[in-house]
Amino acid sequence: MLGTLAFATIALLVTGYVLLDGYDLGIAAIAPLIGRNAQERGAAMASIGPFWNGNEVWLIVAGAALFALFPVAYASSFSGFYLPFIVVLWMLMFRGIAMELRDHLDSDLWRQFWDAAFWLSSVALMALFGVALGNLVRGVPLDRHGYFTGTFAFLLNPYALLVGVFAIVALAQHGAAFARLRIEGAPAERAARLQPGLWWIALVLYVALTAATFAVRAMPPTWLIVMPIISLLGLLVLRHASRTQHLRRAFAASAIFLTSLLVEAAGTLYPYLLPSFPGGRGGISVADAAPPSSLAVGLVVTLGGTMCVLIYAVAVWRGLSGKVRVE
Amino acid sequence: MDAAAVDRLQFAFTVMFHYLFPIGTMGLAPFVAVYTWKSAFSGDSGAAQAARFWTRIFAINFAAGVVTGIPMEFQFGTNWAEFSRRTGAVVGQPLAMEGVFAFFLESVFLGVLLYNRRDRPSPLVAWSAVLVCLGSWLSGFFIVATNAWMQHPVGYVMEGDHARLVSIGALLFSTWAWWQFAHVLTGALLAGCMIVAGCGAYYLLSGRERELGRRFVRAGSIGALVFATIAAFPTGDGNAKDVTQYQPIKLAAMEGLFRSSPHAPLAIIGMPDTVQGILVDPIYVPSLLSFLAYGNFSASVEGLSAYPASQWPPIELTYYAYHVMVGLGTIFGFVAALACIALALRKLYEARWLLWALMLLMPFPYIANEAGWMVSEVGRQPWIVYGVLRTAQATSPTVNSGEATFTLIGFAGMYFLLGVLFILLVLREIGRGPSPEGAP
């Protein structure tokens, strides 16, 4: 029971991360398309300037919560996916450095370099996160202690790569919706023009992915059947709202679309955190959670603490709302 | 090299590089908070300039601290999987608390602080500066609480090879955690004061920013004297008493004491020779070690020979790190005392030799802080969790030395780039100075 709650907590934190840092990554992915010069790309970066750091904390907290609540899954997955994981760390660092240092020197060459670094590291992160999620859903070979026994090449299977591509598109779409909310002028107009194309690609990939998931996994639990309906509704509302200039509604619809996908992934995985390949039966499950005493403390801290954070973060962020101009 | 050796090297390198930045954030945060507060509520225009200046430097430190901090949290899983698997249910708790209670606080309110564009900060901005300071100290506390459990495990029981948490209160309120945190924070504050004083000294020596330069030198020197004193007593002393009680082998290694003896002397200098088991060319203060450890000049202190060599930490590194820390701390206290005397005699701002000393001392608090952590961490070896789990048994079974070497080289390259950029940007901010003429 506590194990299930802990599983849901991790899923919640990951969802928080994807929704929030997702728009940072998405903005980065489309920055070269919506910003034609250093000033316009600067506005794209400034639109996420006060937020990205706090958004990234969701990832850190999710990692720490996994450590505290599911030490076995934490140890096995982080050491098992050693190289991809370290590359994720490097890319997170590179993105952070690019964000922070870009405006410290008044030189176009300097800015161009960091703009490119920002784009490259963000796209790599989305792809890596997507591939990781794909492998989680598909399952990985594990030994009896729960340690990964596969190879690097095993992780680069077609299904996981498809999830990787889909992650880039879905988050780019999320970023475009956010860009229209936060930026004024030419970059926002270009973001609006990108939306229909991204929408169609996202729809096609979504359908392909749903079919592929049935192929790599056994039947998911029946209640999950509502999730694809919510996903499709989210997509439809997103399209309609972006066309009719209901920008907040469009961003919310994109968030609902992403949330429904993650709930579906979590529902498919449950009760496993790290299912074994093939078939996703067996592996590290909620039964391998930390002892109840740790779960109780960890859950109070992560759930209670995150609620407090949400209250003050929302209050503060309201004060920072408004649009960013191209300077 | 075997995988465990590379894992150790990578962790030592990444954590030592990372720690350079928390020294700056924990040490400078109170200056940011006080100057911002003054400019918000008293309309002090000098304080407003100082607040913006130190906020800019703080922000560079913070960003570098965040990007180098994320790999620390995740390396427990990547390179130390056995450690995580066996003890994560316990050590994971303070780490999760750090994320939830400290990181969010810092990052949300730093956002407010950095996007403040007004000359006179609003009350929200002033409070944000205070909360950022609180966040950076809380973050330090939870990390030290994690480390304190590895030094002196409490509030748990072993079930098979897994640690089960019994009492989170025992972990957070262990004597080790509080003495160590007090000492770590004092070290960072001492560094912050020396940076502020050194920066002010640079301005006075180069004949610019006279008003703020004097302010920085004054505040920094007084603060440095206070914290250099607290670093020795009570916080350093409190730490040493814990070490004496719970890790006597570390104490013997720190002091280069090979043979147990009553009236144990304190070695001011000397070079340990681990083959012959003696301290070469020592200068001793008789009986002082007995007094410092037990409050009694005739107490017997156990030497390294009382323990099998398989239980020894690396002696040379522990010994020198400890002596470097104490030696530098003494020098800081001495120079700060001179500066405060000159200040009282109203001669500090013209005493160029003293300003030179303050300026040139700027990098050394970093060395002293890092050396202190080396005593703590190297001296804990061969254990990762003292008396419970050996470091050599704590690595990831699936990560071989080739993989770890590749990532170590990658981290080295990444951190070289980051280090160069950091120094470039901070020097540039100092060069621009706090006055509005230099501001963008």
Interface residues (C-beta under 8 A of the other chain):
Chain A: G49 P50 F51 N53 G54 E56 V57 L59 I60 V61 G63 A64 A65 F67 A68 L69 P71 V72 Y74 A75 S76 S77 F78 S79 G80 Y82 L83 F85 I86 L89 W90 L92 M93 F94 G96 I97 M99 E100 L101 H104 D106 H145 Y147 F148 T149 A290 P291 S293 S294 V297 G298 V301 T302 G305 T306 V309 Y312 A313 V316 W317 G319 L320
Chain B: A59 I60 A63 V66 V67 T68 I70 P71 E73 F74 F76 G77 T78 N79 A81 E82 S84 R85 R86 T87 G88 A89 V90 V91 G92 Q93 L95 A96 M97 E98 G99 V100 F101 F103 F104 L105 S107 V108 F109 L110 G111 V112 L114 Y115 L124 E159 H162 R164 L165 V166 I168 S396 P397 T398 V399 E403 F406 T407 G410 M414 L417 L418 L421 L425 R428 P440
